[in-house]
């Protein structure tokens, strides 16, 4: 499911923040029988499994999942790179940071790295190909596990804890990705059951205010003089005619209110309301497409 910065744009505006260079995803760390199974998810991205899935997902060809393995050294003291693939760790042939080439590590080092992946919750990133040289670049998908805290019963990731009902069951959401000033793509993704509840915890109550435009290393913040979503859309071509940030994204549902003690209250959508929101969104998309076609026809007539 999408979370954090990706969920912020999708929930508040109905589309991803155009200046956000990465995407944020989370996965349920449990297997179908309910037991912890981090390795089961990671194995889906091994070269063998990706090869088997090429027909189902041609665009996934070459996609590589890497894991944050900071602090590892081989037995001779050689430092190892911090982004490593599951495949490389399994065979003990990992990347070193100076040459960015593979090196065979000792069995003890290999086993230590493998145990971290299988037993610890760590950050991972998906890159478009397997080249080690791109792993310092800005374009990637952040991937992290979600799990149920046995002490609190809450559902958590590496940063925050939320009520389980805020995350599960997931819902399908339709989000617009603004690729540049003249093209876009509509994506159908998994989203938390109550996005506003997650965002209230992760970003506090400010997430409903004008767009965050810069990541400060820990959180998205709104910096004066930074990129403006309205400016981006206003300067776009006719492809985005009539598209502006929406006050009520169909994904968000009713914005949370507060009780007398300042506690957030969330009004979940009923099935009828969800159906109505979906129908309204589809009608708006058809209207936008019609406006685009009319604009293009007008340009053709004036040519």
C-alpha positions in Angstrom: 0.0 0.0 0.0 1.1 3.6 -0.4 2.1 5.6 2.7 3.9 8.7 3.9 4.6 11.3 1.1 2.8 9.3 -1.6 -0.3 9.0 0.6 -0.1 12.7 1.5 -0.5 13.9 -2.1 -3.0 11.2 -3.0 -5.2 11.9 0.0 -5.1 15.7 0.1 -5.0 16.5 -3.6 -5.9 13.3 -5.5 -2.4 13.1 -7.2 1.2 12.6 -6.2 3.3 15.6 -5.3 5.1 16.5 -8.6 8.4 17.5 -6.9 8.6 14.3 -4.9 11.3 12.2 -6.5 10.5 8.9 -4.8 7.4 6.8 -3.9 6.6 5.3 -0.5 5.2 1.8 -0.1 4.6 -0.6 2.8 3.9 -4.3 2.9 2.3 -6.6 5.5 5.2 -8.6 7.0 3.0 -11.6 7.7 2.6 -14.7 5.6 -0.9 -16.0 4.8 -1.0 -18.0 7.9 -0.3 -14.9 10.1 3.3 -15.7 11.0 6.2 -13.3 10.5 7.7 -13.8 7.0 9.9 -11.0 5.8 11.9 -13.3 3.6 8.8 -14.5 1.8 8.2 -10.9 0.6 11.8 -10.3 -0.3 12.0 -13.5 -2.3 9.4 -12.1 -4.7 12.1 -9.8 -6.0 14.8 -12.3 -6.5 16.1 -12.6 -10.1 14.4 -16.0 -10.5 11.0 -14.8 -9.3 11.2 -11.6 -11.4 12.0 -13.6 -14.5 8.9 -15.8 -13.9 6.7 -12.7 -13.6 7.8 -10.9 -16.7 4.7 -11.9 -18.7 2.4 -10.6 -16.0 4.4 -7.4 -15.5 6.6 -6.5 -18.5 7.4 -3.1 -17.0 8.9 -4.9 -13.9 11.8 -6.3 -16.0 15.1 -5.4 -14.4 13.5 -3.9 -11.2 15.7 -4.5 -8.3 14.9 -4.5 -4.5 17.8 -3.6 -2.3 18.2 -3.6 1.5 19.8 -1.1 3.9 22.8 -3.0 5.3 24.8 -0.2 7.0 27.7 -1.0 9.3 28.8 -4.3 7.8 32.5 -5.2 7.2 34.1 -8.3 6.0 36.4 -10.3 8.3 39.4 -8.5 6.8 38.0 -5.1 7.7 36.7 -4.2 4.2 33.6 -2.0 4.4 30.6 -3.2 2.5 28.1 -1.0 0.6 24.9 -0.1 2.4 22.4 -1.1 -0.3 22.6 -4.8 -1.1 20.2 -7.2 -2.9 18.8 -10.4 -1.4 20.3 -12.4 -4.3 23.8 -11.2 -3.7 23.6 -11.8 0.1 22.2 -15.3 -0.4 25.4 -16.3 -2.4 27.8 -14.0 -0.3 28.8 -12.0 -3.3 28.1 -8.4 -2.4 29.0 -4.8 -3.4 31.9 -2.9 -1.9 31.6 0.9 -1.9 34.9 2.0 -3.4 34.8 0.1 -6.7 31.1 -0.6 -6.6 32.1 -4.1 -7.8 31.1 -7.5 -6.3 33.4 -9.2 -3.8 33.1 -12.7 -2.2 32.7 -12.3 1.6 33.3 -14.9 4.3 30.6 -17.3 5.3 30.3 -15.6 8.7 29.7 -12.2 7.2 27.2 -13.6 4.7 25.3 -15.3 7.5 25.2 -12.1 9.6 23.8 -10.1 6.7 21.2 -12.7 5.9 20.1 -12.9 9.5 19.5 -9.1 9.5 17.3 -9.3 6.5 15.3 -12.3 7.7 14.9 -11.2 11.4 15.0 -7.4 11.5 12.7 -4.7 10.1 14.8 -2.6 7.8 14.4 -0.1 5.0 14.5 -1.3 1.5 14.4 0.5 -1.9 13.3 -0.6 -5.4 15.4 0.7 -8.2 14.6 0.5 -12.0 17.6 -1.8 -12.7 20.4 -3.7 -11.0 23.3 -1.3 -11.6 25.0 -0.5 -8.3 25.9 2.9 -9.6 22.3 4.2 -9.5 21.8 3.3 -5.8 23.0 6.7 -4.7 20.5 8.4 -7.0 17.3 10.2 -6.1 14.8 8.1 -8.0 13.6 5.0 -6.2 10.6 3.5 -4.3 11.0 3.3 -0.5 9.6 0.0 0.8 9.2 -0.9 4.5 7.3 -3.5 6.5 4.2 -3.0 8.6 3.5 -5.3 11.5 1.3 -5.7 14.5 3.0 -4.7 17.8 2.5 -7.5 20.2 2.5 -5.2 23.2 0.2 -2.4 22.1 -1.8 -4.3 19.4 -1.2 -1.3 17.1 -0.1 -1.6 13.5 3.3 0.1 13.0 6.1 0.8 10.6 9.7 1.9 11.3 8.5 5.4 12.3 5.0 5.4 13.7 2.2 3.3 15.3 -1.4 3.6 14.4 -4.6 1.8 15.2 -4.9 -1.4 13.1 -8.3 -0.3 11.8 -6.6 2.8 10.2 -4.5 0.5 7.9 -6.5 -2.7 7.3 -8.4 -3.8 5.4 -6.8 -1.9 2.5 -8.8 -0.2 -0.1 -8.2 0.3 -3.8 -7.6 4.0 -4.7 -7.2 5.8 -8.0 -4.4 8.3 -8.1 -3.1 10.6 -10.8 0.7 10.7 -11.3 1.8 14.0 -13.0 4.8 12.8 -15.0 5.7 16.2 -16.4 3.9 19.3 -17.7 2.3 17.5 -20.6 1.7 13.9 -19.5 0.1 12.0 -16.7 -0.9 8.5 -15.8 -3.7 7.2 -13.6 -2.7 4.4 -11.2 -4.9 2.0 -9.2 -3.1 1.2 -6.0 -3.7 -0.2 -2.5 -4.2 2.4 0.2 -4.9 2.3 4.0 -8.5 1.9 5.0 -8.4 5.4 6.7 -5.7 7.5 5.2 -6.5 10.6 7.2 -5.9 8.7 10.5 -2.5 7.6 9.3 -1.5 11.1 8.1 -2.6 12.7 11.4 -0.1 10.5 13.2 2.7 10.8 10.7 2.4 14.5 9.8 0.4 15.6 12.8 -2.6 17.9 12.0 -0.7 20.1 9.5 -1.2 17.7 6.6 -4.4 19.3 5.5 -2.8 22.8 5.1 -1.2 24.1 1.9 1.2 21.6 0.3 4.4 20.5 1.8 7.2 21.3 -0.7 10.4 20.1 0.7 11.7 17.1 2.7 13.9 18.2 5.7 15.4 14.8 6.3 12.7 13.6 8.6 9.4 15.1 7.5 7.9 17.0 4.6 7.6 20.7 5.4 6.2 23.8 3.7 9.1 26.2 2.9 8.3 29.7 1.8 9.6 30.3 -1.7 9.6 26.5 -2.4 7.8 24.8 -5.3 4.1 25.7 -5.5 1.6 23.1 -6.6 -0.7 25.8 -7.9 2.1 27.3 -10.0 3.0 23.9 -11.4 -0.5 23.3 -12.6 -1.0 26.9 -13.8 2.1 26.7 -16.0 1.1 23.3 -17.4 -0.2 22.8 -20.9 -3.8 22.1 -21.9 -3.4 18.5 -20.7 -4.2 19.8 -17.2 -7.0 22.2 -18.1 -9.2 22.6 -15.1 -7.1 20.4 -12.8 -6.5 22.1 -9.5 -5.9 20.8 -5.9 -9.2 19.5 -4.6 -10.5 20.3 -1.2 -11.9 16.8 -0.7 -10.0 14.0 -2.5 -12.2 11.0 -3.0 -9.5 9.0 -1.2 -9.5 11.1 1.9 -13.2 10.9 2.7 -14.6 13.5 5.1 -11.8 15.4 6.8 -11.4 14.6 10.5 -13.1 16.8 13.0 -12.3 17.3 16.7 -14.2 16.8 19.9 -14.2 19.1 22.9 -10.9 17.7 24.1 -9.2 18.3 20.8 -9.2 14.6 19.9 -9.6 13.7 16.2 -12.8 12.1 15.1 -12.9 10.2 11.9 -16.1 9.6 9.8 -15.6 6.4 7.8 -17.3 6.4 4.4 -20.2 4.1 4.0 -20.3 1.8 0.9 -22.9 4.1 -0.7 -20.7 7.1 -0.1 -17.6 5.3 -1.5 -19.6 4.3 -4.6 -20.8 7.9 -5.0 -17.3 9.3 -4.7 -16.0 6.8 -7.2 -18.8 7.8 -9.7 -18.1 11.5 -9.1 -14.4 11.0 -9.7 -15.1 9.1 -12.9 -17.4 11.9 -14.1 -14.8 14.5 -13.4 -12.2 12.5 -15.3 -14.5 12.3 -18.3 -15.1 16.0 -18.1 -11.4 16.7 -18.0 -10.8 14.5 -21.0 -13.5 16.2 -22.9 -12.0 19.6 -22.1 -8.6 18.4 -23.3 -10.0 17.0 -26.6 -11.9 20.3 -27.2 -8.7 22.2 -26.6 -6.7 20.1 -29.0 -9.5 20.4 -31.6 -9.4 24.1 -31.2 -5.6 24.1 -31.7 -6.0 22.0 -34.8 -8.6 24.4 -36.3 -6.3 27.4 -35.6 -3.3 25.7 -37.1 
